[in-house]
Amino acid sequence: MVIAVDAMGGDRGPEAIVAGALAAAPQVAGEVILVGPAERIPALLPTGRALPGNLRVVDAPQVIGMGEDPGRAVRSKPDSSLAVCVNLVRDGEADAAVSAGNSGAFMFLAQLRLRKVSGLQRSAIAAPFPGLGGQRILIDAGANMDCRPLHLAQFGLMGSVYAEHALGRQDPRVGLLNIGEESSKGDELTRTAHKLLKAAPVNFIGNIEGNHVFDEGVDVIVADGFAGNVVLKIAEGMGQFIFSMVRQEFKRDWRARLGGILVRAGLRRVRALGDYEAYGGALLLGVNGICVVCHGRSSARALENAVLVAQQAVAGQVLDHLAEGLERLAAAVGSEEAVIATSA
């Protein structure tokens, strides 16, 4: 396999990206391509030690900044590192693209140049989400603000395929984010989506409320992009808030400090469960190519793990299984109107 990495994206500069790609390369069963200005990248590579034999550089003279307007930047910079990464996937010269750069421009380029998988209405971001029993997938985590019920059903199918074939989950359990467990709860979107998911070829366990997203009983959480992104950001913020408060408590007096010393190792393990650097990046599912969208503030470690996420998705043949799954979904649910009529 070949994985293209946008060497110029991210808040921490190309140094962190290049370092992460260097760390990931020996773990990749194939080739890693660093994409960026050919005159700049050599200066970022370490001297005095041999570079991984499966690492090479592809020139891309332009750079899209983190704050640039995605549409305008894509049109005015056809040879940007982001554009060249996506073009490598489109032209069959790479199996996956990884970037911590301008996420809006990345998704715009991916949907424009790679196109959607046949039969799919919307692509979606499948973000890793912590919880009891390990990682699960939250889809959509921010790509689609306004959704129809069939979109959510397709998100559930995509999340299920990803969880099974890239993460190794057998018969992944799919839950629909809602305000109650009963199928009658929620707005028209979630009530209709519930019917579609119930008919879909996935292991649908029903509605899941916000206070159960961390439970062991779910592998894929389905939501529209607005609600999904809010849940993701609240979870990140809550984790930071809890550990800040715990830190303050352990500084209160000598007894608290002693207690902190005794539980320090356990707290570090708990914190690691919600560490975005350990998860690497989120998959943009639904386009004809593996695209891993990384956090803008990704460190070298986060980028390294993002490359490994791309490798998992390529090795698991997620795109092939996704195309097959969408055909089964179309055969199972037909149209939204038909499902509503037969289940009324």
C-alpha positions in Angstrom: 0.0 0.0 0.0 1.0 3.6 -0.5 0.0 6.3 2.0 0.4 10.0 1.1 0.9 12.5 3.9 0.4 16.2 3.6 3.7 17.4 5.1 2.6 21.1 5.4 -0.6 20.9 7.3 -1.3 21.4 11.0 -0.9 24.0 13.7 2.5 22.7 14.9 4.1 23.1 11.5 5.7 20.6 9.2 8.3 19.6 11.7 5.7 17.6 13.7 4.1 16.1 10.6 7.4 14.9 9.1 8.5 13.5 12.5 5.2 11.6 12.7 5.6 10.2 9.2 9.2 9.1 9.9 8.0 7.2 13.0 5.1 5.6 11.1 7.0 4.5 8.0 8.8 1.5 9.6 5.3 0.2 10.7 3.7 0.5 7.2 3.6 -2.5 5.0 4.3 -0.4 1.9 5.3 3.1 1.2 4.9 6.5 2.8 5.0 9.6 0.6 5.7 13.1 2.1 4.0 15.7 0.0 5.2 19.3 0.1 7.7 21.8 -1.4 10.7 19.7 -2.5 13.1 22.4 -1.4 11.7 22.6 2.2 11.2 19.0 3.2 14.9 17.8 3.1 15.7 20.4 5.8 13.1 18.8 8.0 14.6 15.3 7.7 17.1 14.2 10.4 20.7 14.1 9.5 23.2 11.6 10.7 20.9 8.5 10.5 19.4 6.5 7.7 15.9 7.3 6.6 13.3 4.5 6.3 13.7 2.9 2.9 10.0 3.1 2.2 9.8 6.9 2.5 9.9 9.3 -0.4 9.1 12.9 -1.2 6.7 14.2 -3.9 6.9 17.9 -4.7 3.9 20.2 -4.1 5.0 23.9 -4.3 1.9 25.5 -2.8 0.5 25.4 0.7 -3.1 26.0 1.9 -3.1 27.8 5.2 -5.2 26.7 8.2 -7.3 29.8 8.1 -7.9 30.1 4.4 -11.4 29.8 2.9 -11.6 26.2 1.6 -13.3 26.9 -1.7 -11.1 29.9 -2.6 -7.9 28.1 -1.5 -8.6 25.0 -3.6 -9.3 27.0 -6.7 -6.3 29.3 -6.3 -3.8 26.7 -5.3 -4.1 23.7 -7.6 -0.6 22.4 -6.7 -1.0 22.6 -2.9 0.3 19.7 -0.7 -3.4 18.9 0.1 -4.4 18.8 -3.6 -1.5 16.7 -4.6 -2.2 14.2 -1.8 -5.8 13.8 -3.0 -4.7 13.7 -6.6 -2.3 10.8 -5.8 -5.3 8.8 -4.5 -7.5 9.8 -7.4 -4.8 8.7 -9.9 -4.2 5.3 -8.2 -0.7 6.3 -7.1 -1.7 6.2 -3.4 -4.2 4.2 -1.4 -4.8 6.8 1.3 -4.3 10.5 2.1 -3.5 11.8 5.6 -3.6 15.5 6.6 -3.7 17.7 9.7 -4.2 20.7 7.5 -7.2 22.8 6.6 -10.0 20.2 7.1 -12.6 22.1 5.1 -10.3 22.2 2.1 -9.3 18.5 2.6 -13.0 17.4 2.6 -13.8 19.7 -0.3 -11.0 18.3 -2.4 -11.8 14.7 -1.5 -15.5 15.0 -2.5 -14.7 17.0 -5.6 -11.9 14.9 -7.0 -12.6 11.4 -5.6 -16.4 11.5 -5.8 -18.7 9.6 -3.6 -19.0 5.8 -3.6 -21.8 4.7 -5.9 -25.2 4.7 -4.2 -24.1 7.0 -1.3 -25.9 10.3 -0.7 -23.5 11.9 1.8 -20.0 11.2 2.9 -19.4 11.5 6.7 -16.6 11.8 9.3 -16.2 8.6 11.4 -14.4 9.8 14.5 -12.9 7.6 17.1 -14.7 8.0 20.4 -13.6 6.6 23.9 -15.7 4.5 26.1 -15.9 1.5 28.4 -14.7 -1.6 26.5 -12.5 0.5 24.2 -12.9 2.7 21.1 -16.1 3.1 19.2 -17.0 5.1 16.2 -19.1 8.4 16.2 -20.5 9.1 12.7 -21.1 11.8 11.5 -18.8 14.0 13.6 -19.3 17.2 11.7 -19.4 16.9 7.9 -23.2 17.2 7.5 -25.3 19.7 9.4 -28.7 19.0 7.7 -29.5 15.3 7.2 -32.3 13.2 5.9 -33.2 9.8 7.5 -31.6 7.8 4.7 -28.4 9.7 5.3 -28.4 8.5 8.9 -29.1 4.9 7.8 -26.1 5.1 5.4 -24.0 6.5 8.2 -24.9 3.5 10.3 -23.9 1.1 7.5 -20.6 2.9 6.9 -19.8 3.0 10.6 -20.6 -0.7 10.9 -18.3 -1.6 7.9 -15.5 0.4 9.3 -15.8 -1.0 12.8 -15.9 -4.6 11.5 -13.2 -4.5 8.8 -10.7 -2.0 10.1 -11.2 -2.3 13.9 -12.0 -6.0 14.0 -15.4 -5.8 15.8 -17.6 -8.8 15.1 -21.2 -7.8 14.3 -20.7 -4.2 15.5 -23.6 -2.8 17.6 -25.1 0.3 16.0 -27.0 2.9 18.1 -28.9 6.0 17.0 -28.2 9.1 19.2 -31.6 10.3 20.5 -33.3 11.9 23.5 -34.9 8.6 24.6 -34.7 4.9 24.1 -38.2 4.4 22.8 -38.6 4.3 19.0 -41.3 7.0 19.3 -38.9 9.5 20.8 -37.1 12.3 19.0 -37.9 14.4 16.0 -39.1 13.3 12.6 -35.6 12.8 11.4 -34.6 10.4 14.2 -37.9 8.5 14.3 -37.7 7.8 10.6 -34.0 7.0 10.7 -34.9 4.5 13.5 -37.2 2.6 11.1 -34.6 2.6 8.4 -31.8 1.4 10.6 -34.1 -1.3 12.0 -34.6 -2.6 8.4 -30.9 -2.1 7.4 -28.4 -5.0 7.3 -26.6 -3.9 10.5 -26.8 -4.9 14.1 -29.1 -2.1 15.2 -29.6 -2.0 18.9 -32.0 1.0 18.9 -31.7 4.5 20.3 -28.9 5.6 22.6 -29.2 8.6 24.9 -26.3 11.0 25.5 -25.6 9.6 29.0 -25.0 6.1 27.5 -22.5 7.0 24.7 -19.7 5.8 26.9 -21.3 2.4 27.7 -19.9 -1.0 26.6 -23.0 -1.9 24.7 -22.4 0.1 21.5 -19.7 0.1 18.8 -21.1 2.7 16.4 -23.0 5.9 17.4 -25.0 7.4 14.6 -25.9 11.1 14.5 -26.3 14.1 12.2 -23.1 16.1 11.9 -24.4 18.9 14.2 -25.3 16.7 17.1 -22.3 14.4 16.6 -19.8 17.3 16.6 -21.4 18.8 19.8 -21.2 15.4 21.5 -17.5 15.0 20.4 -16.5 18.4 21.6 -18.4 18.1 24.9 -16.7 14.8 25.6 -13.3 16.3 24.9 -14.0 19.3 27.1 -15.5 17.2 29.9 -12.4 15.0 30.0 -10.2 18.1 30.3 -12.5 19.6 33.0 -12.5 16.5 35.1 -8.8 16.1 35.1 -8.2 19.7 35.9 -10.5 19.5 38.9 -8.8 16.2 40.0 -5.4 18.0 39.8 -6.7 20.9 41.9 -8.1 18.5 44.5 -4.8 16.6 44.8 -3.0 19.9 45.6 -5.4 20.8 48.4 -3.4 19.4 51.3 -0.8 16.7 52.2 -3.4 13.9 52.4 -4.8 14.8 49.0 -1.2 14.9 47.6 -0.5 11.5 49.1 -3.7 10.1 47.6 -2.7 11.6 44.2 0.6 9.8 44.3 -1.1 6.5 45.1 -3.6 6.7 42.2 -1.4 8.5 39.6 -0.7 5.4 37.5 -4.4 4.5 37.3 -5.4 8.1 36.4 -2.8 8.1 33.6 -4.4 5.0 32.1 -7.9 6.5 32.3 -6.7 9.7 30.7 -5.1 7.7 27.9 -8.5 6.4 26.9 -9.6 9.8 25.8 -6.3 11.0 24.3 -6.9 12.0 20.7 -3.2 11.5 19.9 -3.6 7.8 20.5 -6.4 7.6 18.0 -4.6 9.6 15.3 -7.4 10.8 13.0 -10.9 10.4 11.7 -11.9 8.7 8.5 -13.9 10.6 5.9 -16.1 7.7 4.8 -18.0 7.6 1.5 -15.5 9.0 -1.0 -13.6 6.7 -3.4 -10.4 6.7 -1.5 -9.2 6.5 2.1 -8.9 10.0 3.6 -7.8 10.5 7.3 -8.6 13.9 8.7 -6.4 14.7 11.7 -6.8 17.3 14.5 -5.2 20.6 13.5 -3.0 20.5 16.6 -1.7 17.0 15.9 1.7 16.2 17.4 4.2 13.8 15.8 2.6 11.0 17.8 -0.9 11.8 16.6 0.3 11.9 13.0 2.1 8.6 13.4 -1.1 7.0 14.6 -3.1 8.6 11.8 -0.9 6.9 9.3 -1.6 3.6 11.0 -5.4 4.4 10.9 -5.0 4.8 7.2 -3.1 1.5 7.0 -5.9 -0.3 8.9 -8.6 1.0 6.6 -6.6 0.0 3.4 -5.7 -3.4 4.8 -9.3 -4.0 5.8 -10.5 -3.2 2.3 -13.1 -0.8 3.8 -14.0 0.7 0.4 -14.8 -2.6 -1.2 -16.9 -3.7 1.8 -18.6 -0.3 1.9 -19.7 -0.6 -1.8 -21.1 -4.1 -1.0 -22.9 -2.9 2.1 -24.6 0.0 0.4 -26.0 -2.4 -2.2 -27.4 -4.6 0.6 -28.8 -1.5 2.3 -30.6 -0.3 -0.8 -32.1 -3.7 -1.3 -33.2 -3.9 2.4 -34.7 -0.5 3.0 -35.8 0.6 -0.5 -37.1 4.1 -0.1 -37.7 6.1 3.0 -41.4 6.4 2.1 -41.7 2.6 1.7 -40.2 1.8 5.1 -42.4 4.4 6.8 -45.5 3.0 5.1 -44.8 -0.7 5.9 -43.9 0.0 9.6 -46.7 2.5 10.4 
